[in-house]
Amino acid sequence: MQDLRGKRALVTGAARGIGRRISLRLAQLGAEVIVTDLCLADAEKVAEEIRAGGGRAQADQLDVTDHEAIAALRRRIHDDSGPIEILVNNAGTVFGGAFLDVPLEKHELTYRVNVLGLMAMTHAFLPDLIAAPEGYIVHIASASGFIGLPYGTTYASSKWAVIGFSESIRLELAELGHRHVGVTAVCPSFVDTGLFAGVQPPKFTRMLSPQRLTDQIIRAIRRDQPLLLTPWLVHIAPALSGLIPTRWLDWVGRAFGASTSMLHWRGHAASPDQPDAAAEQVSSEAARPEHAGK
């Protein structure tokens, strides 16, 4: 999808962090953006920011774990201005800590948001993308979808599912003749949005800039790139996991510090993208009010 001008894009979890950055960048490139978040007021702030810069945007409240809410949003979008052509499944959540130290409901919430919510959004809006002359899906996954992540077991395994889902739906669309619908799974290392405060990136790497990652995502859309792996160390992770014995891979993970990167995770720290972050909840991106969220 080379030209984004005039395209209609929906971004989930768009009030802060990567979702906000993607929304702003799409609007700068001429797309009309539907900014969605659990908190309508936060979503409206981003939409206002886009409109103040001369772009087109609307804000909608959305809980991606609520199937009825997703269906209602699609109906509103169709009634207001027609179907979308770009879907960015960004909403996600993470809870760090030893597996047994994290309450079961938080493990379950991680899967509901990161996997089931993403799947439900794709199921609801894929017909619109297929019907369009060009369509595109972006799934925000993670480098942890290729390697084990101690102290982030549920998060990592949920991202393994996202990568597998992305690859499978991409191939299925091609088999069905819908090659005009592109799919990109974005697999970054830790991104400096506050979500991973306290994390120590693996050796020879550093926290990724949200702005740089956003630029890479836009390039991936324009190139119809199935996998976006960043930074450089992530490029070798899939190859290593397939080529060397598991115990050797474990040693590499420890040597680079990947196995202990989440050991001191605090999460949800304030940052320029998340100025109002609190100790337990960075934003309302796709988490119910009674639960801590992304």
C-alpha positions as CSV (number, residue, x, y, z in Angstrom):
1,M,0.0,0.0,0.0
2,Q,2.2,2.8,-1.3
3,D,-0.2,5.7,-1.1
4,L,-1.9,6.3,2.3
5,R,-3.7,9.5,1.3
6,G,-7.5,9.2,1.6
7,K,-7.3,5.8,3.3
8,R,-9.4,5.2,6.4
9,A,-7.5,3.6,9.3
10,L,-8.6,2.3,12.6
11,V,-6.1,2.1,15.5
12,T,-6.8,0.3,18.7
13,G,-5.2,1.4,22.0
14,A,-4.5,4.7,20.3
15,A,-4.6,7.1,23.3
16,R,-0.9,6.7,24.2
17,G,2.4,5.1,23.3
18,I,2.8,3.4,19.9
19,G,-0.9,3.7,19.1
20,R,-0.8,7.4,19.5
21,R,2.4,7.8,17.4
22,I,0.9,5.6,14.6
23,S,-2.3,7.6,14.6
24,L,-0.5,10.9,14.2
25,R,1.8,9.6,11.5
26,L,-1.0,8.1,9.4
27,A,-2.9,11.4,9.6
28,Q,0.2,13.3,8.6
29,L,0.4,11.1,5.5
30,G,-3.2,11.9,4.5
31,A,-5.1,9.0,6.1
32,E,-8.4,9.6,8.0
33,V,-7.8,8.0,11.4
34,I,-10.4,6.4,13.8
35,V,-8.7,6.7,17.2
36,T,-10.0,4.1,19.6
37,D,-9.3,3.5,23.3
38,L,-11.2,2.3,26.3
39,C,-11.2,5.9,27.6
40,L,-13.1,8.1,25.1
41,A,-11.7,11.3,26.7
42,D,-8.1,10.1,26.0
43,A,-8.9,9.0,22.5
44,E,-10.5,12.4,21.8
45,K,-7.3,14.2,22.9
46,V,-5.4,12.4,20.2
47,A,-8.1,13.0,17.6
48,E,-8.0,16.7,18.6
49,E,-4.3,16.7,18.2
50,I,-4.7,15.3,14.7
51,R,-7.3,17.8,13.7
52,A,-5.3,20.7,15.1
53,G,-2.5,19.7,12.7
54,G,-4.9,19.7,9.7
55,G,-5.6,16.0,9.7
56,R,-8.9,14.1,9.8
57,A,-9.8,12.0,12.8
58,Q,-12.6,10.8,15.0
59,A,-12.5,9.2,18.4
60,D,-14.4,6.2,19.6
61,Q,-14.6,4.3,22.9
62,L,-13.6,0.6,22.5
63,D,-12.9,-2.4,24.7
64,V,-11.4,-5.0,22.3
65,T,-12.4,-7.8,24.7
66,D,-16.1,-6.9,24.2
67,H,-17.4,-8.5,21.0
68,E,-20.7,-6.5,21.0
69,A,-18.8,-3.3,21.4
70,I,-16.6,-4.2,18.4
71,A,-19.7,-4.9,16.3
72,A,-21.4,-1.7,17.4
73,L,-18.3,0.3,16.4
74,R,-18.2,-1.2,13.0
75,R,-21.9,-0.3,12.5
76,R,-21.2,3.3,13.5
77,I,-18.2,3.5,11.2
78,H,-20.2,2.2,8.3
79,D,-23.1,4.6,9.1
80,D,-20.9,7.6,9.5
81,S,-18.4,7.5,6.7
82,G,-18.0,4.0,5.3
83,P,-15.7,1.0,5.9
84,I,-12.0,1.1,6.8
85,E,-9.0,0.1,4.7
86,I,-6.3,-0.1,7.3
87,L,-6.6,-1.9,10.7
88,V,-3.8,-1.5,13.3
89,N,-4.3,-3.9,16.2
90,N,-2.1,-2.2,18.7
91,A,-4.0,-2.6,22.0
92,G,-2.2,-4.8,24.4
93,T,-1.2,-5.3,28.0
94,V,1.7,-6.8,30.0
95,F,2.2,-7.9,33.7
96,G,5.7,-8.7,34.7
97,G,6.8,-10.9,37.6
98,A,7.4,-14.6,38.4
99,F,4.5,-16.6,37.0
100,L,3.1,-17.6,40.4
101,D,3.4,-14.1,41.7
102,V,1.1,-12.7,39.1
103,P,-2.6,-13.2,39.9
104,L,-4.4,-15.6,37.5
105,E,-6.9,-12.9,36.4
106,K,-4.0,-10.8,35.1
107,H,-2.7,-13.8,33.1
108,E,-6.2,-14.3,31.7
109,L,-6.5,-10.6,30.9
110,T,-3.3,-10.6,29.0
111,Y,-4.6,-13.3,26.7
112,R,-8.0,-11.7,26.3
113,V,-6.5,-8.4,25.2
114,N,-3.4,-9.5,23.3
115,V,-4.8,-12.5,21.5
116,L,-8.6,-12.8,21.6
117,G,-9.2,-9.0,21.2
118,L,-6.8,-8.9,18.3
119,M,-8.5,-11.9,16.7
120,A,-12.0,-10.5,17.3
121,M,-11.1,-7.1,15.7
122,T,-9.6,-8.9,12.6
123,H,-12.7,-11.1,12.3
124,A,-15.0,-8.1,12.4
125,F,-13.2,-5.8,10.0
126,L,-11.5,-8.2,7.6
127,P,-14.5,-8.3,5.3
128,D,-14.2,-4.5,4.8
129,L,-10.5,-4.9,3.9
130,I,-11.2,-7.6,1.4
131,A,-13.9,-5.5,-0.2
132,A,-11.6,-2.5,-0.6
133,P,-9.3,-2.1,-3.6
134,E,-6.4,-2.2,-1.1
135,G,-6.5,-3.3,2.5
136,Y,-3.9,-3.6,5.3
137,I,-3.6,-5.2,8.7
138,V,-0.9,-4.3,11.2
139,H,-0.5,-6.5,14.3
140,I,1.8,-5.2,17.1
141,A,3.6,-8.4,18.3
142,S,7.0,-8.5,20.0
143,A,10.4,-10.0,19.7
144,S,9.4,-12.1,22.7
145,G,7.3,-14.0,20.3
146,F,10.4,-15.8,19.1
147,I,12.1,-16.6,22.4
148,G,11.1,-17.5,26.0
149,L,10.8,-14.5,28.3
150,P,11.1,-15.4,32.0
151,Y,9.1,-13.0,34.3
152,G,6.9,-12.2,31.3
153,T,5.6,-15.7,30.5
154,T,2.0,-14.8,29.5
155,Y,3.0,-11.7,27.6
156,A,5.6,-13.6,25.5
157,S,3.4,-16.5,24.8
158,S,0.5,-14.2,23.8
159,K,2.9,-12.6,21.3
160,W,3.9,-16.0,19.9
161,A,0.2,-16.4,19.2
162,V,0.0,-13.1,17.5
163,I,2.9,-14.0,15.2
164,G,1.3,-17.3,14.3
165,F,-2.1,-15.8,13.7
166,S,-0.5,-13.1,11.5
167,E,1.4,-15.6,9.4
168,S,-1.6,-17.9,9.0
169,I,-4.1,-15.2,8.0
170,R,-1.6,-13.7,5.6
171,L,-1.1,-17.1,3.8
172,E,-4.9,-17.8,3.9
173,L,-5.7,-14.5,2.3
174,A,-3.2,-15.3,-0.5
175,E,-4.6,-18.8,-1.0
176,L,-8.1,-17.3,-1.3
177,G,-7.0,-14.8,-3.9
178,H,-7.1,-11.7,-1.6
179,R,-3.5,-10.7,-2.3
180,H,-4.6,-7.0,-2.2
181,V,-4.8,-7.3,1.6
182,G,-1.4,-7.0,3.3
183,V,-0.5,-8.2,6.7
184,T,2.5,-7.1,8.9
185,A,3.5,-8.5,12.3
186,V,5.6,-5.9,14.1
187,C,8.2,-7.6,16.4
188,P,10.2,-5.0,18.3
189,S,12.3,-5.4,21.3
190,F,11.5,-3.2,24.3
191,V,10.0,0.2,23.3
192,D,10.5,3.3,25.4
193,T,6.8,4.2,26.1
194,G,6.9,3.6,29.8
195,L,5.2,0.2,29.5
196,F,8.5,-1.6,30.2
197,A,9.9,0.7,32.8
198,G,12.5,-1.1,34.9
199,V,13.4,-3.5,32.1
200,Q,17.1,-4.0,31.1
201,P,17.4,-4.4,27.3
202,P,19.6,-7.2,26.1
203,K,23.3,-6.4,25.7
204,F,24.3,-4.3,22.7
205,T,20.8,-3.0,22.3
206,R,18.8,-0.2,23.8
207,M,15.2,0.9,24.3
208,L,13.6,1.6,20.9
209,S,12.3,5.1,20.1
210,P,8.6,5.1,19.5
211,Q,9.0,7.6,16.7
212,R,11.6,5.4,14.9
213,L,9.5,2.3,15.3
214,T,6.5,4.2,13.9
215,D,8.6,5.2,10.8
216,Q,9.6,1.6,10.4
217,I,5.9,0.5,10.6
218,I,5.0,2.9,7.9
219,R,7.8,1.6,5.6
220,A,6.6,-1.9,6.3
221,I,3.1,-1.0,5.2
222,R,4.4,0.6,2.0
223,R,6.6,-2.5,1.2
224,D,4.0,-5.1,2.2
225,Q,6.5,-6.5,4.6
226,P,5.2,-9.6,6.4
227,L,7.6,-9.3,9.4
228,L,9.1,-6.2,10.9
229,L,12.0,-7.3,13.2
230,T,13.8,-4.6,15.1
231,P,16.5,-3.9,16.3
232,W,19.3,-5.9,14.7
233,L,19.5,-8.6,17.4
234,V,15.9,-9.6,16.8
235,H,16.8,-10.5,13.2
236,I,18.9,-13.4,14.4
237,A,16.5,-14.7,17.0
238,P,14.3,-16.9,14.7
239,A,17.4,-18.3,12.9
240,L,19.1,-19.2,16.2
241,S,16.0,-20.9,17.6
242,G,15.8,-23.1,14.5
243,L,19.5,-23.8,14.1
244,I,21.1,-24.4,17.5
245,P,20.1,-26.8,20.3
246,T,17.8,-25.5,22.9
247,R,20.3,-25.6,25.7
248,W,22.7,-23.5,23.6
249,L,19.9,-21.1,22.9
250,D,19.3,-20.9,26.6
251,W,22.9,-20.0,27.2
252,V,22.8,-17.3,24.5
253,G,19.7,-15.8,26.2
254,R,21.5,-15.7,29.5
255,A,24.7,-14.3,28.0
256,F,22.9,-11.4,26.3
257,G,20.8,-10.7,29.4
258,A,17.5,-11.6,27.6
259,S,16.5,-14.2,30.2
260,T,16.7,-11.6,33.1
261,S,15.6,-8.5,31.2
262,M,12.1,-8.5,32.9
263,L,13.5,-9.3,36.3
264,H,13.1,-5.7,37.6
265,W,10.0,-4.7,35.5
266,R,8.0,-2.0,37.0
267,G,6.0,-0.9,34.0
268,H,3.6,1.9,33.6
269,A,6.1,4.7,34.3
270,A,5.4,8.2,33.0
271,S,7.0,9.3,29.7
272,P,6.4,11.9,27.0
273,D,3.9,9.6,25.4
274,Q,2.3,8.7,28.7
275,P,2.4,11.9,30.9
276,D,-0.3,10.8,33.3
277,A,0.9,7.3,33.9
278,A,0.2,5.8,37.3
279,A,1.8,3.0,39.2
280,E,-0.7,0.4,38.2
281,Q,-2.2,1.6,34.9
282,V,-0.4,3.4,32.1
283,S,-3.5,3.9,29.9
284,S,-6.8,2.5,29.3
285,E,-5.8,0.7,26.1
286,A,-8.1,-2.3,26.0
287,A,-8.2,-3.1,29.7
288,R,-11.4,-3.1,31.7
289,P,-11.6,-0.5,34.5
290,E,-11.5,-3.1,37.2
291,H,-8.2,-4.5,35.9
292,A,-4.7,-2.9,35.5
293,G,-3.9,-2.4,31.9
294,K,-1.4,-1.4,29.3
